């Protein structure tokens, strides 16, 4: 890999800028307060789910009587835990108290960063493809690149939301009070609410995560089970749930998750890698139009990243809408004067980016071994949501809207990239050296811009007071790719517009989902 003195300087800036931002966010999230919603959203069982046909599609059994010996035994389990609780157990109980959706999203971002590593080439110069059926083989599965990550975030967030809508339906139906309201000898270690405790919302999220992560990160099942057990026990230790609340919630979450797993197995993502014949076809077709086609600048030449991801099934609109209404118009012709001007602009930033511009480049880089651009926006959202005192179900609904929009943004962006197959600036002019790596796929449009436009648009709907701030963040994230000499201005501007439009589809869903 080519590294020059500019890139070394950039790495130093990256360490200073990103480390300080990450430390600030890490401290806030590590010490996040216990979830104490301003509104328990008791009627959330009537909200519109994503895949469930109705909130009661999966049955949850009537809970046992709270006056019987079985419930008394469950109350005694709480007391037993509290009597022998260690300092370490209390620390973990407080960790999970910040909220199930919040903490599992945090865990997801860590998994994405761990697996966001491209396969290394074989001795013969070819590249192996990660295999979901053999996740421990070389290369490891998955390669959690931005499209893969956006899909994982979306499926998991949407499944959490549907599971919690169903849980809220049964909470209101059965109206079994929390143990601390039934037995006044229970010590509650977390904030009390009037939300019925059966089935447990935390356990519903746990059930979703255990099942969904088998699909997306199959090599992590042992660790996930440990987290799941710890999370469930934390709710009992805190006096928030009895064991039967937990078991009913987890079973419901697992059933809901299977519906999302079925969708995922048929959404065409498994074929997104393509074949050598398809890879060559993109290049041949573009060259036949007289335009310069994109080529991999890696040595040995690496196949393009997920060239058929643009054919994956979307959430917020159908495939016809993707092509007719969402796909951006063509980029400037590689033979045009405008294209030459845009190449010259990239060259300028390659040679003359300021320290402030480089700080922006690296703050938004989200490259290898990070949680990716979608993960960056998840972190921004999570940090902001902490101050909003959302209920668990509203947390899930908001994260689902955010992540479905970003997965659709990935699909739309990759569809445009491989429809137009536009070359990267450094391919057109070898004098151009990027400040932060070179992605191995076509240039138009910018993925960062499309992700950011979608995220900022829906987040501005969720927290209107932050709308302008989100829009400014998205513009900065978009420009970071121009400053980094990775994208042309038109890649960034059109990607941002496309993302904004996709965010509009998420707003349209939010307006009719019953949560307003």
Secondary structure, 3 states (H helix, E strand, C coil): CCCCHHHHHHHHHHHHHHHHHHHHHHHHHHCCCCCCCCCCCCCHHHCCCCCCCCCCCCCCCCCCCCCCHHHHHHHHHHHHHHHHCCHHHHHHHHHHHCCHHHHHHHHHHHHHHHHCCCCCECCCCCECCCCHHHCCCCCCCCCCCHHHHHHHHHHHHHHHHHHHHHHHHHHHHHCCCCHHHHCCCCCCCCCCCCCCCCCCHHHHHHHHHHHHHHHHCHHHHHHHHHHHHHHHHHHHHCCCCCHHHHHHHHHHHHHHHHHHHHHHHCCCHHHCCCCHHHHHHHHHHHHHCCCCECCCCCCCCCCCCCCCHHHCCCCCCCHHHHHHHHCCCCCCCCCCHHHHHHHHHHHHHHHHCCHHHHHHHHHCCCCCCCCHHHHHHHHHHHHHHHHHCCCHHHHHHHHHHHHHHHHHHHHHHHHHHHHHCECCHHHHCCCCCCCCCCCCCCCCCCHHHHHHHHHHHHHHHHCHHHHHHHHHHHHHHHHHHHHCCCCCHHHHHHHHHHHHHHHHHHHHHHHHCCCC
